[in-house]
Amino acid sequence: MAKVVKSTREVVDINEEMEKIEKKKKNGKKESDPKKNKEEKVAKNKDKKKKAGKDKKDKKIKKKNPVVTFFGEVKKEVSKVKWPSRKDMVKYSIATISFIVFFALFFFIIDMIMAILLGV
């Protein structure tokens, strides 16, 4: 006789199961497993709740003004930024200004040398 695993905890004889199904068909009753029915109902209710929740969220998003939504998202993103300290900003500012002065002098000197050599 063939054995079939009906669920993770039950091993059932396939012939016995077939006989039960045939008897139910003869009696006009549909095969129903109370555990399966209960699980199906729970799953359907969860799906309905999820869909209802999504619909509410979608409606809320659609009702908001896009400009307000944009600035709200900008505010969230700016709050995530790790801003440098005052000490770091002073260092970066001094470095930037010194590079600007250096390259300004460099190009001024190059320009003066070229003007002298070309005789302008």
Helices and strands as residue ranges (DSSP letters): E 3-5, E 11-13, H 14-27, H 34-63, H 66-80, H 86-118
